[in-house]
Structures are given as C-alpha cells and as structure tokens.
Amino acid sequence: MSVAESLAEKDFAELTQPYRRELLVHCYRMLGSPHDAEDLVQETLLRAWRGWAGFEGRSSMRTWLYRIATNACLNALESRERRVLPSGLLAPSEDEHFDVEAAWADSTWIQPLPDVSTPEAIMLDRSGTRLAMVAALQTLSARERAAVILHDVVKLTSAEVAEALDTTTAAVNSALQRARGRLAEAEPHEDEIVEPTDPACRAAIEAYVEAFHTADIPMLVGLLRQDVSIEMPPVPTWFAGIDDVAGFLTSRVVTHAGRWHLLPTSANGQPAAAAYVLDSEGVYRAHGLHVLTVTRTGISRIVAFRDTSLFPVFGLPREVLTGVR
C-alpha cells in the first residue's frame, strides 16, 4: 500500500467512524436482527471504501452512507424472510400447559438490539427501535420500510429519500402515507411509556427481578397491566391478558424461590433483564433475555427471547455461580 493510499484509508476510517452506530441501528430497523445489521454495516463500509475516490461531496457524508446502507439492506432483503414475533403469526393462547420446547425452527424471529450508554446513542436508539415498532416495520414492504425510516427517523428530506431509493419524490410521499397508516397503532402512546432512566421504570425492573428471585407472585402480578402480553420466541405460543399471563408465569415459570437469577440490562431503548435458570450442578445457566415495555400503569408487554446466542452480543456471561445476587 502506498503512502497516499494509507492516508486515504486513515481519512476514510476517521470520517466514517462517527456514523457507525447509527448505521448499525438503521440496518437493525430494516432487518430486525443485530447479527444481520452488523454484517450489513461491514458491507456498507466496504462498499463506501471502494467508492471513496468517487465521493464528490454533493450530499453529506451521512446521507451518502445511508444511501449505501439502505441499498445493501434492500439487496439482502430480497433473499431473506421477514422477521416476526409470535404475536405477528398466531392468536394468543389460553393453554398454559403447552409444550415450551415446541419451537418453530422454520420461522425467522426478530431479535433485540443492545443499548449503548452514551447520551447520543441513547436518543438514537430510542427513536424507532422499540420492539413493537421494529416488529411493525417488518410488516411493510422493504421499500416502504426504507422510505419511512429514512424520512421519519433519520430525517432525510423526501428528495434525499427519493435519490437514495432511485425513485421520485411523489413515489416516496405515497409510500410514506401508506407506511404511516400501518404504523400508527404499533405501540402505546408516547406519553404512556416510561423511559428506562425514569425512577418509576427503575423501580419496576428492580421489582421484576426481585419477584423472580424470590418467587413473589403477588409482587410480580402487581407489576402487570390488565392487558399485559408475554411472548417467548422461538416458541410460537404467547399469552394476552393478566389472567392468562399470570396463570402461565405462576404455574410454569416462577414456581419456587431460587430457581431464577436475573441481571438488569436494557435493549431497544427499553428496560430488560438477562434470565439465568438454576441447573442440577448449582449453576445459573443462560436462559433468555426479557425485554419489558413499562408504562405509567404497569408492565404492558414482556418479550422473553429464549436465545442464548444473544448473551455475548449484550456482553453478558453465559453462567452465574450459585449464591451470586
């Protein structure tokens, strides 16, 4: 590599690094998986590097990178099934005695995205990354998804979105109108949601963790809204309503004190907890990641991802020794 090429590579790395996190979040919104998003960010940066010499600065660096990332995502989506949550496939169940091991291997499930603690990243991650919104985005066509994310979340103009998607401004505005109508009821009203930094939210997640540790059923049920739901991908069965959710949790999950050890964390701009279950050797083994939607009137949704491959993605240990609280 020549000195000029070395300097060009250094300039490229320094100029693109500030956009890496938001490109990851953008690809996650498009694809619904942090694993897939990371792959697409790498592809985006590779494409950008190859085209670096031809970047003329007619648009901003940010807009240019988003254009590349969006087209990489659109190409990837041509050969991939859309990701879903169980509530997007089936009606809720009333059978708490279902087979919890009956996972659907053929379905491609939405996965949670780890949060980053910097103030800029926190605001970025809360904007359109809540699980309900990500799930709703996956129901749109790929190009509708791209249009609404680029315009309403990334804040590009309709003309910039049209250029990124190689279409007209009129076509973009039409896609936005269709997409917004389908997203309108994707999640609770913003004024109902309690942010993870809110004391009420912190109190709710602390009580949730304690209720699992001690098998305190009244405490656990008291945290839930009447319309609460629980999903457990890759298990397709899910429950809605406090009676069915509480019945399932008390009869099949929180059965006795000491069975569970939970570590608070956060995902998708929401409070979360890594769940470990006690095995016969006295070790708490990774079991799943619970992502909670907390509102002013209680927990409205629990998505318990039974996917231990997520633990390293979140920087979490796969096991915890007995007695560690």
N, C-alpha and C positions, 0 to 999 in steps of 0.2 A: 504493500500500500504506500502510495506517495505521500509526501508531507501535505500536499493540498487536499488529498482525499481524507487523510487523517483529521485535518482541521475541519473539513466539511462534515465528517461523521460526528465530531465533537459538537459542532454548532447544531446539528440536527438533534442530537440527544438532549442538549440543554434547552432547545426551543420547544421540543415536544413533551418533555417530562412533566411540565405543569398540567398538561391535559390528560395524563394517563388515567387518573382516577375517574374523571368524568366520562372518558371514552369507555372505561370498563362498565360504569353504571349505564351508559347509553346502550351498549351491547347487551347488558343484562336485561334491560327493559324490552329489548327486541326479542331476546331468545329465552328468557326465564331461567337461566342457569349460570351460576358464576364460573363453572368449568368451561362451558361453551363461550362465555363472554371473554374470559382470559385468552382463549385460543384466537378469538376474532380480533382482540386488541393487538396481539402479536402479529396477526396477518395484516392489520391496518398499518401498523408501524413499518412493517416490511414493504408494503406497497408504497407508503409515503416516502420511505428512504429511496426506493427505486425511482420515484418520480420527483425527488428533491431538486434535482438540477433544473427541472422544468417548472417549478413553482414560481410564478411571476408576481405573486402578491396582489393579484386583482381582488381577491377576497382575503379575509383574515386567515391567519394560520388555523385558528379554531374552526372556522367554517369549512376550510379545506379538509381538515382531519375528519370532521363529522361526515362530510360527503363521502370520503373514502370508507369510513367505518360503516356507514349506512349501507352502501353498496356491497360491502363484504358480508354484512348481515343478510341482506336480501338474497344474495347468491347462496348463502348457507341454508336459508330457509326453504329454498326450492327443493332440497333433498331431505328435509327433516320434518318429522311430525311435530305439530304444535304441542307445547307442554300444557298440562292441565293440573287442576286439583280435583280430588274426588267429587266435590260439590258441582263440578262442571260436567260430570258424567252421569251421575245417578241421583235419585231422590234420597233423602235421609232415611235411615233405617230405624226400626223400633226393636230390633232383635239384639239385645245386649250379649247374647250367647254365641254370636258369630265367631268364625274361625279367624283369630287375629293373625294367623300366619298365611292366610289366603291372599297373598299379594298378587297384583296384576303385573307380571313381568313385561307384558307387551305394551303397556302404557308408558308414555314419557311424561314424567312429573315435573312440575315447577319445583325449583329449589330456592332456598333463602339466600340472601346476599349479606355477608358480614358488613357491619358498620365500621367506619373509621372515625377516630376521636377528634380530628381537627375541626374547628368551627366551620370552615368552608365545606369540608366533606359532609359534616352533619346536615347542613342545609341542603346540599346537593342530594344526599341520599334520601332525605325525607320528601323530596319533590318527585312524586310519582313512582316511588319504589315500594310503597306499602303492598303487602301481598295481594290484597283484594284488587288493587289497581293493576298490578303486574298480571294477575290472572285474567282480568278483564281485557287487558291489552292483547293477550294471546288469542282472544276470540275474534279480533279484527283480521282482515287480510293483511299480508305483510306490508303492502304499500300504504294502506290506511294507518297501520301501526306506525310506520316510519313518519308519515306526514304529521300525525298528531303529537308524537314525541318531539320531533324537530321543531314544530311550531309552538306548541303549548308548554313544553317542558324546557327544551333547550333555548327557546325564544329566538329562533331564526325567523326572518320575515317570510311571507308567502312566496315572494320572488326567490329568496335563497333556498327555500324548500323545493320549489319547482326546479331550480338548477341542479340541486343535489339528486333529485329523482328523475331528471331528464324529462320533464313534463311541463305543462302550462300552469300559470297561476290559477286560472279558472278551475283546472282539474284538482289542484291542491285544495282550494277552498271548498270544492264539492266533497272531497274526501274528508276534510275536517268536519264538515257538517254531519256527515254520516257517522263518523267515528265518535264525535262528542255525544250524539244521541244514545249510542250504545254504552258509553262510559258513565253516563250521568248518575246511575244508581249503583256504581261499582263498590262504594264503601260508605261508611257513615259520614254524616255532615262533618265538616272540619271542626266545627265548634263542639262536637261531641267527643272527639278523640283527645286523649290525654297524652302529651308528648313524654318520651322516656325520662326527660330531665325534671318533669313536674313531680313535686313531693307526693302527690296522690298516686302517681304511677309507680314511683319507687316503693311506696308502701304496699301497693297491690302485688308487685312482683316479689317483694320480701315475704308477704303473707302466703303467696302461692308456693314459694319454695319451702317455707316452714310447714305448710299443710301437707305437702308431700313427704317431708322428713318424718313428721310425727303422726301421719295418717289422721289428721284432724279434719274429719269430714264436715262438721258444721262450719269450720273456718273456710274450707275450700268452696263449699256450696254457697256460702255467704258472699264470696267474691264474684259470683257469676250473675249475669243478667238473665232475665226470663227468656230472652230469645237467643241465648248462647248456642254456639255450634262448636263441634270438635271434629277435626279431620286428621287422618294418620297415614298419608302417603308413604309407601306404595300400597297400603291396604285401601281398597276402594270403598269400604263401608264407612259411613260417617253419621253423626247424630246431630239433631237440632232440637232446641227447647230444653229448658232446665231439667225437666223430669227425666228425659231420656239421657241427657248428658250426665247428670248426677248419678243416675242408675248405673250407667256404664262405668264411670270413674270409681264408684264405691264398690261395685261387685267384681270388677276385672282389673283395676289398676291400683288404686290407693287402698290396698287390702290390709296392710299392717305396718306399724311403725318400723322404721329402719330398712324397709325394702328399697327406698329410693334415696339418692343423693342428687341434688340439683345445684348447678352453678349459674348464677345470673349472668347474662350477656345481653347483646342486642343484635337485631337483624332487621333489614328493610326499614330502618327508622322506627322500629317497634321494640318493646321490651321482649326478651327471650330468656330461655333457661336451657342449659345443657343437662339432659337427664341421664343418670347412671343407675343401673339396677344391680342389686347385690347378688353375687353368684355363690355357689357352694363352697368356694375357696375363701370366702370372706373379702372379696374384692369387688368394688363397684365398677362394672364394665359399661362402656359407652352404649347407650340405647337409642337416643333420639334427641332432636332439638325442638323445643316447644317455642313457637312464636305466638305472642299474645296481642290481641287488639284490646286495648284498655280504653274505656270511655268514662265519662263523668258518672255513669250509673253502674259501672262494673265491667267485668271482662265479657266482651261480646263474641270473641272468637278465639279458639285455640287450634293452631295447626301444628301437630306433633309429627315432625319429619322423622320417620324411622329409617334413617340413612346414616350409618356411622362414618361413611366417607366424607361427610361434612365436617367432622370434628377437626381434622388437620387444616381444613380451609379456614376455620374460625380460630385456629391457634389453640385448640382445646386438647387436653390429654385424653387418651383412649381408656384410661382406667384411673381410679382413685382408691387408695388403700382404706381399709376399714377404719372407722373412727375419725376420719378427717371430715370436718364440718366446715 
